[in-house]
Amino acid sequence: MKITFLLPGYTWIPSGGYRVVYEHANRLVARGHEVAVVHPRHLEFYQPPAVPFLRRLRLAQYSVMELFVRPSIDWQPVDDRVRLLFVPTSDQRYIPDADVLFATAWHTARPVIECSRAKGEKCYFIQHYEACMGPKHLVDETWRMPMRKVVVSRWLLEVGRELCGHTLSYVPNGIDHEHYRVMRPIERRRRQIVMMHSPVDFKGSRDGVAAMQMVKERFPDVPMVLFGTGRRSSWIPKWMTYVRNPPQRQIVEELYNNSSIVLSPSLTEGFALPPAEGAACGCAIVATDSGGIRDFAEQGVSALLSPPRDPEALANNLCRLLADDDLRIRLAHAANKRIKQFTWERSSDLLQEFITASAQPKSPECQLPSCKSESSLMTPVQAEGD
């Protein structure tokens, strides 16, 4: 079967959303499918929002680079059999004919819906409720478009019920447990907090830093480590360690496995990969209740959760775990056990099932956007721990 994913652009730095698409592409080609991932330099039907001056300079730099250089995706293994297409625009002239064509972000939905039938059955792979990244009315409009839709978390299922009332399919993200694994015993971890930093507002990094500053007043000797793809933000205190664009091996071995707590302060998340990966490496989770994180983080069972935009609540939960090692160990083991249910093999099975159903000729009883019930796709992940 021929499958195409339309990404929202070129990529020069690690991105969780892109990584998920590449992971699915790898596993689909391993199952014998022909997969193309299209990276347009510009998107049709999309007017980029106004951005600050320094951000405009950086975007201009990337635009020049994109004219002459193909991005190097050295931060993510991609199977040689996956066709990586770097094209001028999302016009359908640059999208190969296929059986199934996926939009992968809200601003790729309109280019997909405008494609001819030759490009494949139109589907929407939804990794987030992106009203935090685009105009809400336009984002909501994409949820109502006549496409088959698949979401990566139960929270997004709830969002979909409210926005469009259609049946959506559920294919949770997987974790590569051969890579993200416990290398240092949970019981013997030193007290250290690790957090992924992002300048994007909805990631809540300022709240996370504020919470750690409060924690330092009570636990002045606890190391606090941040990592991210960009430069160190000016508002990060000098006493916090910041690691810029570390390779995945360093994230696993030195950051997660040397830490006892992973902090996730996001305002909203479609799934929340960093705390999931931290849990797979043996960290206890302290996080905001950001939506998608609920698939694997349960208050008091596998995590300590608090409302978004409340650094003091985050700080209190961090202090609880720093003061109570038995609680930290119990939560870390529970989170590690829970996250082991999320495998790429299982996710690939579910996505392949969705693709097969989408590409089949539709009977009158099987209407858009999906003929697959959410409950049948949820069963494998709910088999344990629910």
C-alpha positions as CSV (number, residue, x, y, z in Angstrom):
1,M,0.0,0.0,0.0
2,K,1.2,3.5,-0.8
3,I,1.1,6.0,2.2
4,T,2.0,9.7,2.2
5,F,2.5,12.0,5.2
6,L,2.5,15.7,4.6
7,L,4.5,17.5,7.3
8,P,4.2,21.2,7.9
9,G,7.7,22.1,6.6
10,Y,11.4,21.4,6.6
11,T,13.0,20.5,9.9
12,W,16.4,21.6,11.1
13,I,16.1,20.7,14.8
14,P,14.6,17.8,16.8
15,S,10.8,17.8,17.0
16,G,8.6,15.4,18.8
17,G,5.8,15.6,16.3
18,Y,8.1,14.9,13.4
19,R,9.8,12.1,15.3
20,V,6.4,10.3,15.7
21,V,5.7,10.5,12.0
22,Y,9.2,9.2,11.1
23,E,8.8,6.3,13.6
24,H,5.5,5.3,12.0
25,A,7.1,5.6,8.5
26,N,9.9,3.4,9.6
27,R,7.6,0.7,10.8
28,L,5.3,0.9,7.9
29,V,8.0,0.4,5.3
30,A,9.3,-2.5,7.4
31,R,5.9,-4.1,6.9
32,G,6.1,-3.8,3.2
33,H,4.3,-0.5,2.5
34,E,5.6,2.3,0.3
35,V,5.9,5.4,2.4
36,A,6.7,9.0,1.4
37,V,7.1,11.9,3.9
38,V,6.7,15.2,2.2
39,H,8.4,18.4,3.6
40,P,7.1,21.5,1.8
41,R,9.2,24.7,2.1
42,H,5.9,26.7,2.0
43,L,2.3,25.6,2.7
44,E,-0.5,26.5,0.4
45,F,-3.6,28.2,2.0
46,Y,-1.5,29.2,5.1
47,Q,-0.6,32.7,6.2
48,P,2.2,32.6,8.8
49,P,1.4,34.6,11.9
50,A,3.3,37.7,12.9
51,V,6.4,36.9,14.9
52,P,9.0,38.9,16.9
53,F,11.9,40.5,15.0
54,L,14.6,38.0,16.1
55,R,12.3,35.1,15.3
56,R,11.8,36.6,11.8
57,L,15.6,36.8,11.3
58,R,15.9,33.1,12.2
59,L,13.1,32.1,9.9
60,A,14.7,34.2,7.1
61,Q,18.0,32.3,7.7
62,Y,16.2,29.0,7.5
63,S,14.5,30.1,4.3
64,V,17.8,30.8,2.6
65,M,19.2,27.5,3.8
66,E,16.2,25.7,2.4
67,L,16.9,27.0,-1.0
68,F,20.3,25.4,-1.2
69,V,20.5,22.7,1.5
70,R,18.5,19.6,2.3
71,P,18.0,19.3,6.0
72,S,20.0,16.6,7.8
73,I,17.8,14.5,10.0
74,D,20.7,13.1,12.1
75,W,18.7,13.4,15.3
76,Q,16.3,10.6,14.2
77,P,16.9,7.3,12.4
78,V,14.9,7.1,9.2
79,D,14.8,3.9,7.2
80,D,16.4,4.2,3.8
81,R,13.3,2.8,2.2
82,V,11.2,5.9,3.4
83,R,11.1,8.5,0.6
84,L,11.9,11.9,2.2
85,L,10.7,14.5,-0.2
86,F,11.8,18.1,0.2
87,V,9.6,20.2,-2.1
88,P,8.9,23.9,-2.8
89,T,5.3,23.9,-1.8
90,S,2.4,21.7,-0.7
91,D,0.8,22.0,-4.1
92,Q,-0.4,18.5,-5.1
93,R,2.0,18.5,-8.0
94,Y,4.7,17.7,-5.4
95,I,2.6,15.1,-3.5
96,P,2.9,11.5,-4.9
97,D,-0.1,9.5,-5.8
98,A,-1.0,7.1,-3.0
99,D,-3.7,5.0,-1.3
100,V,-3.7,7.2,1.8
101,L,-2.6,10.8,2.4
102,F,-2.2,12.1,6.0
103,A,-2.3,15.7,7.1
104,T,-0.1,15.9,10.2
105,A,-0.8,19.4,11.6
106,W,-3.7,21.9,11.4
107,H,-2.1,24.0,8.6
108,T,-1.6,20.8,6.5
109,A,-5.3,19.9,6.6
110,R,-6.4,22.4,3.9
111,P,-3.7,21.4,1.4
112,V,-4.7,17.7,1.9
113,I,-8.4,18.3,1.5
114,E,-7.8,20.2,-1.7
115,C,-5.8,17.3,-3.3
116,S,-7.3,15.1,-6.0
117,R,-8.5,11.6,-5.2
118,A,-5.3,10.2,-6.9
119,K,-3.3,11.4,-3.9
120,G,-5.1,8.9,-1.7
121,E,-7.9,8.7,0.9
122,K,-7.6,11.9,3.0
123,C,-6.8,11.3,6.6
124,Y,-5.8,13.5,9.5
125,F,-3.1,12.4,12.0
126,I,-3.8,14.6,15.0
127,Q,-1.1,14.9,17.6
128,H,-2.4,17.9,19.5
129,Y,-5.3,20.4,19.8
130,E,-3.3,23.1,18.1
131,A,-5.4,26.1,19.2
132,C,-2.3,27.1,21.1
133,M,-0.4,27.3,17.8
134,G,-2.9,28.8,15.4
135,P,-6.2,30.7,15.2
136,K,-8.7,28.7,17.2
137,H,-11.5,29.1,14.6
138,L,-9.2,27.8,11.8
139,V,-7.9,24.9,14.0
140,D,-11.4,23.9,15.0
141,E,-12.5,24.0,11.3
142,T,-9.9,21.4,10.4
143,W,-11.4,19.0,13.0
144,R,-14.7,19.2,11.1
145,M,-13.2,18.6,7.6
146,P,-14.4,15.4,5.9
147,M,-11.3,13.3,6.6
148,R,-10.8,10.2,8.6
149,K,-9.1,11.2,11.8
150,V,-6.8,9.4,14.2
151,V,-5.6,10.9,17.5
152,V,-2.7,10.0,19.8
153,S,-4.4,10.3,23.2
154,R,-7.7,9.8,25.0
155,W,-7.8,13.5,25.8
156,L,-7.8,14.3,22.1
157,L,-10.7,11.8,21.7
158,E,-12.7,14.0,24.1
159,V,-11.7,17.2,22.2
160,G,-12.9,15.5,19.0
161,R,-16.3,14.6,20.4
162,E,-16.9,18.2,21.4
163,L,-15.6,19.7,18.2
164,C,-17.0,17.5,15.5
165,G,-19.1,14.7,17.1
166,H,-17.6,12.1,14.7
167,T,-16.0,8.8,15.5
168,L,-12.2,9.2,15.8
169,S,-9.7,6.4,16.0
170,Y,-7.1,6.2,18.8
171,V,-3.5,5.2,18.1
172,P,-1.4,6.2,21.1
173,N,2.3,7.1,20.6
174,G,4.8,4.4,21.3
175,I,8.1,4.5,23.2
176,D,11.3,2.8,22.0
177,H,12.0,0.7,25.1
178,E,15.3,-0.6,23.7
179,H,16.5,3.0,23.7
180,Y,14.6,4.6,26.6
181,R,15.3,2.3,29.4
182,V,16.4,2.1,33.0
183,M,20.2,2.0,33.2
184,R,20.7,3.2,36.8
185,P,18.5,1.5,39.5
186,I,15.6,3.6,40.5
187,E,16.3,3.0,44.2
188,R,19.8,4.4,43.9
189,R,19.1,7.6,42.0
190,R,20.5,10.8,43.5
191,R,18.1,13.7,44.0
192,Q,18.2,15.6,40.6
193,I,15.4,17.2,38.6
194,V,15.5,17.2,34.7
195,M,13.2,19.2,32.4
196,M,13.0,19.8,28.7
197,H,13.1,23.5,28.0
198,S,11.3,25.2,25.1
199,P,10.8,28.9,24.3
200,V,7.3,28.0,23.0
201,D,4.8,29.5,25.5
202,F,2.5,26.5,25.8
203,K,5.4,24.3,27.0
204,G,5.3,26.3,30.3
205,S,9.1,26.3,30.7
206,R,9.0,29.6,32.6
207,D,6.6,28.0,35.1
208,G,9.0,25.0,35.4
209,V,11.9,27.3,36.1
210,A,9.9,29.3,38.6
211,A,9.0,26.1,40.4
212,M,12.6,24.9,40.6
213,Q,13.6,28.3,42.0
214,M,11.1,27.8,44.8
215,V,12.5,24.3,45.4
216,K,16.0,25.6,45.7
217,E,15.1,27.6,48.8
218,R,14.3,24.3,50.6
219,F,16.7,22.0,48.8
220,P,19.7,24.2,47.8
221,D,22.0,21.3,46.9
222,V,19.6,19.5,44.5
223,P,21.0,19.7,40.9
224,M,18.5,21.0,38.3
225,V,19.1,20.2,34.7
226,L,17.4,21.6,31.6
227,F,17.9,20.6,28.0
228,G,16.6,21.9,24.7
229,T,17.3,22.5,21.1
230,G,17.8,26.3,21.2
231,R,20.0,28.7,23.0
232,R,19.8,29.1,26.7
233,S,17.0,31.6,27.5
234,S,18.1,34.7,29.4
235,W,15.6,34.0,32.2
236,I,17.2,30.7,33.2
237,P,19.2,31.2,36.4
238,K,23.0,30.7,36.0
239,W,23.0,28.0,38.7
240,M,20.8,25.7,36.6
241,T,22.6,23.5,34.2
242,Y,21.5,23.9,30.6
243,V,22.4,21.3,27.9
244,R,21.9,22.6,24.3
245,N,20.7,20.1,21.7
246,P,22.1,17.0,23.3
247,P,22.0,13.7,21.2
248,Q,19.4,11.2,22.2
249,R,22.1,8.9,23.8
250,Q,23.1,11.7,26.1
251,I,19.5,12.5,27.0
252,V,18.9,8.8,28.0
253,E,22.2,8.0,29.7
254,E,23.3,11.3,31.3
255,L,20.1,13.3,31.8
256,Y,17.2,10.9,32.4
257,N,19.2,8.1,34.0
258,N,21.1,10.4,36.3
259,S,17.9,12.1,37.5
260,S,15.3,11.0,39.9
261,I,12.4,13.3,38.8
262,V,11.3,14.5,35.4
263,L,9.4,17.8,35.4
264,S,6.8,18.6,32.8
265,P,5.2,22.1,33.2
266,S,3.3,22.3,29.9
267,L,0.0,24.1,29.6
268,T,-1.4,21.6,27.1
269,E,0.0,18.5,25.4
270,G,-1.4,16.1,22.9
271,F,0.6,13.2,24.5
272,A,3.7,14.6,26.4
273,L,6.7,12.7,25.1
274,P,9.4,14.0,27.5
275,P,7.8,12.8,30.7
276,A,6.9,9.5,29.0
277,E,10.5,9.0,28.0
278,G,11.7,10.1,31.4
279,A,9.4,7.5,33.0
280,A,10.8,4.8,30.7
281,C,14.2,5.7,32.0
282,G,13.1,5.4,35.6
283,C,12.2,9.0,36.6
284,A,9.3,9.8,38.8
285,I,6.9,12.3,37.1
286,V,5.9,15.7,38.4
287,A,3.8,17.5,35.9
288,T,0.9,19.7,35.1
289,D,-2.4,18.0,34.1
290,S,-1.9,19.0,30.4
291,G,-4.4,16.7,28.8
292,G,-2.6,14.0,26.8
293,I,-0.4,13.1,29.7
294,R,-3.3,11.4,31.4
295,D,-2.8,8.3,29.1
296,F,0.1,7.3,31.4
297,A,0.2,9.7,34.3
298,E,-2.4,9.2,37.1
299,Q,-2.4,11.5,40.1
300,G,-0.9,9.7,43.1
301,V,-0.5,6.5,41.3
302,S,2.1,7.0,38.6
303,A,2.7,10.8,38.9
304,L,2.1,13.9,40.9
305,L,-0.1,16.3,38.9
306,S,-1.1,19.9,39.4
307,P,-3.1,22.5,37.4
308,P,-1.3,24.3,34.6
309,R,0.0,27.8,35.3
310,D,0.7,27.1,38.9
311,P,4.4,27.0,39.6
312,E,3.8,26.9,43.4
313,A,1.8,23.6,43.0
314,L,4.6,22.2,40.9
315,A,7.2,23.2,43.5
316,N,5.2,21.6,46.3
317,N,5.0,18.3,44.4
318,L,8.7,18.4,43.7
319,C,9.4,19.0,47.4
320,R,7.2,16.1,48.3
321,L,9.3,13.7,46.2
322,L,12.6,15.2,47.3
323,A,11.6,14.7,50.9
324,D,10.0,11.3,50.6
325,D,12.2,8.8,48.7
326,D,9.8,5.9,49.3
327,L,7.1,7.9,47.5
328,R,9.4,8.8,44.7
329,I,10.5,5.2,44.2
330,R,6.9,3.9,44.2
331,L,5.7,6.5,41.7
332,A,8.8,5.9,39.5
333,H,8.2,2.2,39.4
334,A,4.5,2.6,38.6
335,A,5.2,5.1,35.8
336,N,7.8,2.8,34.4
337,K,5.5,-0.2,34.4
338,R,2.6,1.9,32.9
339,I,4.7,3.3,30.1
340,K,5.9,-0.1,29.0
341,Q,2.5,-0.7,27.7
342,F,3.1,2.0,25.0
343,T,5.2,0.2,22.3
344,W,5.8,1.1,18.7
345,E,4.8,-2.4,17.7
346,R,1.4,-2.0,19.2
347,S,1.0,1.5,17.8
348,S,2.0,0.3,14.3
349,D,-0.5,-2.5,14.5
350,L,-3.3,0.0,15.2
351,L,-2.2,2.6,12.6
352,Q,-1.9,-0.2,10.0
353,E,-5.5,-1.3,10.9
354,F,-6.7,2.3,10.5
355,I,-4.9,2.7,7.1
356,T,-6.3,-0.6,5.8
357,A,-9.9,0.5,6.8
358,S,-9.4,3.9,5.3
359,A,-8.2,2.7,1.9
360,Q,-11.0,0.2,1.5
361,P,-14.0,1.1,-0.7
362,K,-16.6,2.6,1.5
363,S,-20.1,1.2,1.7
364,P,-23.2,3.4,2.4
365,E,-23.1,2.4,6.0
366,C,-19.4,3.5,6.4
367,Q,-19.4,7.3,6.3
368,L,-16.6,9.8,6.7
369,P,-14.6,10.6,8.7
370,S,-14.1,7.1,10.2
371,C,-15.7,3.7,10.2
372,K,-13.5,2.4,13.0
373,S,-14.8,2.7,16.5
374,E,-12.6,4.3,19.1
375,S,-13.3,1.5,21.6
376,S,-11.9,-1.2,19.4
377,L,-8.7,0.7,18.9
378,M,-8.4,1.5,22.6
379,T,-8.6,-2.1,23.8
380,P,-4.9,-3.1,23.4
381,V,-3.6,-0.2,25.5
382,Q,-6.3,-0.7,28.2
383,A,-5.5,-4.3,28.6
384,E,-3.3,-3.6,31.6
385,G,-3.5,-1.1,34.4
386,D,-7.0,0.2,33.8
